[in-house]
Amino acid sequence: MATVFVEELQVMPYGVRDCSCGSQAESKQSEISKSDLIEVVQLHRQAYKVTNLIENICQIPMALQFLTCILFWCLTMFYASTTIDINLFNVALTFFLSLLETAGYAYLGSELIEAADSVGAAIYDLPWYEDSVEMQRFYRLMIQRTQQRTCVTGVRFFVVELTSFSKVGLIGWDVGFN
């Protein structure tokens, strides 16, 4: 679900740029532009609702996933430094699976942030001030929403992205060897 949502957000800036006919257009083209803009506003509204839903559903699981990744990293480092036997393979396998899952979530979180930022940049780049007051109202709704950061957090404590993932790796490395 998250990957489909990120793909839709990546396509949205092109839809926003395509519907900017502005004041240069004739009456018929202006109506097409208005209908396209209304469709983009509806898609933007749906994307905003989905982002809030993902945020509400995934807060605790994301925090637990990052915490278990840190714990498995520390366990692996501690176990590798004290004993080397067949159980090290089991511990390392568990660690790498947890690391891979956490990296996947972090990658999707980064993609979500980048896609939302590109939608915001596409909206800001449009010549919205040249359109009618009615059209400016639609732009205003999207501009207001893009001013808030779109991201998934772990219990609103940290943002799930690749930067957070690298910090988790550094924390686990420091705790495991110190």
C-alpha positions as CSV (number, residue, x, y, z in Angstrom):
1,M,0.0,0.0,0.0
2,A,2.8,2.4,0.9
3,T,4.7,1.8,-2.4
4,V,1.6,2.5,-4.5
5,F,1.0,5.6,-2.5
6,V,4.6,6.8,-3.0
7,E,4.3,6.1,-6.8
8,E,1.1,8.1,-7.0
9,L,2.8,11.0,-5.2
10,Q,5.7,10.8,-7.6
11,V,3.4,11.2,-10.6
12,M,1.3,14.1,-9.0
13,P,3.8,16.9,-9.7
14,Y,3.6,16.2,-13.5
15,G,-0.2,16.4,-13.2
16,V,0.0,19.7,-11.4
17,R,2.4,21.1,-14.0
18,D,0.2,19.8,-16.9
19,C,-3.0,21.6,-15.6
20,S,-1.4,25.1,-15.6
21,C,-3.0,26.7,-18.7
22,G,-3.2,30.0,-16.8
23,S,-4.8,33.2,-18.3
24,Q,-3.4,32.5,-21.7
25,A,-6.1,29.9,-22.5
26,E,-9.4,30.4,-24.1
27,S,-12.7,29.7,-22.3
28,K,-12.9,26.0,-23.3
29,Q,-9.3,25.4,-22.3
30,S,-9.8,27.2,-19.0
31,E,-12.7,24.8,-18.2
32,I,-10.5,21.8,-19.0
33,S,-7.8,23.4,-16.8
34,K,-10.3,23.9,-14.0
35,S,-11.5,20.3,-14.1
36,D,-7.9,19.1,-14.2
37,L,-7.1,21.3,-11.2
38,I,-10.1,20.0,-9.3
39,E,-9.0,16.4,-10.0
40,V,-5.5,17.2,-8.8
41,V,-6.9,18.9,-5.6
42,Q,-9.0,15.7,-5.0
43,L,-5.9,13.5,-5.5
44,H,-3.9,15.7,-3.2
45,R,-6.7,15.5,-0.5
46,Q,-6.7,11.7,-0.8
47,A,-3.0,11.6,-0.6
48,Y,-3.1,13.8,2.5
49,K,-5.7,11.5,4.1
50,V,-3.7,8.4,3.3
51,T,-0.6,9.9,4.8
52,N,-2.4,10.7,8.0
53,L,-3.8,7.2,8.1
54,I,-0.4,5.6,7.6
55,E,1.0,7.9,10.3
56,N,-1.7,6.8,12.8
57,I,-1.5,3.1,12.0
58,C,2.3,2.8,11.8
59,Q,3.6,4.9,14.7
60,I,4.1,2.2,17.2
61,P,5.2,-0.6,14.8
62,M,7.8,1.7,13.3
63,A,9.2,2.6,16.7
64,L,9.3,-1.0,17.8
65,Q,11.0,-2.0,14.5
66,F,13.8,0.6,15.0
67,L,14.1,-0.5,18.6
68,T,14.5,-4.1,17.7
69,C,17.0,-3.3,15.0
70,I,19.1,-1.5,17.6
71,L,18.8,-4.4,20.1
72,F,19.6,-7.0,17.4
73,W,22.6,-4.9,16.3
74,C,23.9,-4.7,19.9
75,L,23.2,-8.5,20.5
76,T,25.1,-9.4,17.3
77,M,28.1,-7.2,18.2
78,F,28.2,-8.5,21.8
79,Y,27.7,-12.1,20.7
80,A,30.4,-11.9,18.0
81,S,32.9,-10.3,20.4
82,T,32.4,-13.0,23.1
83,T,31.8,-16.3,21.3
84,I,32.1,-17.6,17.8
85,D,30.1,-20.7,17.3
86,I,27.1,-22.0,15.2
87,N,24.6,-19.8,17.2
88,L,26.3,-16.7,15.8
89,F,24.9,-17.6,12.4
90,N,21.3,-17.6,13.9
91,V,21.9,-14.3,15.7
92,A,23.4,-12.7,12.6
93,L,20.6,-14.0,10.3
94,T,18.0,-12.6,12.7
95,F,19.9,-9.3,12.7
96,F,20.2,-9.1,8.9
97,L,16.5,-9.8,8.4
98,S,15.5,-7.1,10.9
99,L,18.0,-4.8,9.3
100,L,16.6,-5.4,5.8
101,E,13.0,-4.8,7.0
102,T,14.0,-1.6,8.8
103,A,15.9,-0.4,5.7
104,G,12.9,-1.1,3.5
105,Y,10.7,1.0,5.8
106,A,13.3,3.8,5.9
107,Y,13.6,3.8,2.1
108,L,9.9,4.1,1.7
109,G,9.7,6.9,4.3
110,S,12.4,8.8,2.4
111,E,10.6,8.3,-0.9
112,L,7.4,9.6,0.7
113,I,9.2,12.7,1.9
114,E,10.8,13.3,-1.5
115,A,7.6,12.8,-3.4
116,A,5.7,15.1,-1.1
117,D,8.4,17.8,-1.4
118,S,8.3,17.5,-5.2
119,V,4.5,18.0,-5.2
120,G,4.9,21.1,-3.0
121,A,7.6,22.4,-5.3
122,A,5.4,21.8,-8.4
123,I,2.5,23.7,-6.8
124,Y,4.7,26.6,-5.8
125,D,6.2,26.9,-9.3
126,L,2.8,27.3,-10.9
127,P,1.7,30.8,-11.8
128,W,-1.3,30.6,-9.5
129,Y,-1.5,34.3,-9.1
130,E,-2.4,34.8,-12.7
131,D,-5.6,32.6,-12.5
132,S,-9.0,33.6,-11.4
133,V,-10.0,34.0,-7.7
134,E,-11.9,30.7,-7.9
135,M,-8.9,28.8,-9.2
136,Q,-6.6,30.5,-6.6
137,R,-8.8,29.0,-3.9
138,F,-7.9,25.5,-5.1
139,Y,-4.2,26.4,-5.2
140,R,-4.4,27.8,-1.7
141,L,-5.7,24.5,-0.3
142,M,-2.8,22.6,-1.7
143,I,-0.2,25.2,-0.7
144,Q,-1.4,25.2,2.8
145,R,-1.1,21.4,3.0
146,T,2.4,21.4,1.5
147,Q,3.7,23.7,4.2
148,Q,3.3,20.9,6.7
149,R,6.0,18.2,6.5
150,T,4.7,14.9,5.1
151,C,6.4,12.0,6.8
152,V,5.8,8.8,8.9
153,T,7.2,8.9,12.4
154,G,7.9,6.4,15.1
155,V,5.6,7.5,18.0
156,R,6.3,11.1,16.9
157,F,9.8,10.7,18.3
158,F,11.7,10.3,15.1
159,V,11.1,10.4,11.4
160,V,11.2,7.1,9.5
161,E,13.7,7.8,6.7
162,L,17.2,6.8,5.6
163,T,18.9,9.4,7.8
164,S,17.2,8.0,10.9
165,F,18.2,4.5,9.8
166,S,21.8,5.5,9.5
167,K,21.7,7.1,13.0
168,V,20.2,3.8,14.3
169,G,23.1,1.9,12.8
170,L,25.6,4.3,14.4
171,I,23.9,3.9,17.8
172,G,24.0,0.1,17.5
173,W,27.6,0.1,16.4
174,D,28.7,2.4,19.3
175,V,26.8,0.4,21.9
176,G,27.9,-2.9,20.6
177,F,31.6,-2.1,20.7
178,N,31.8,0.2,23.7
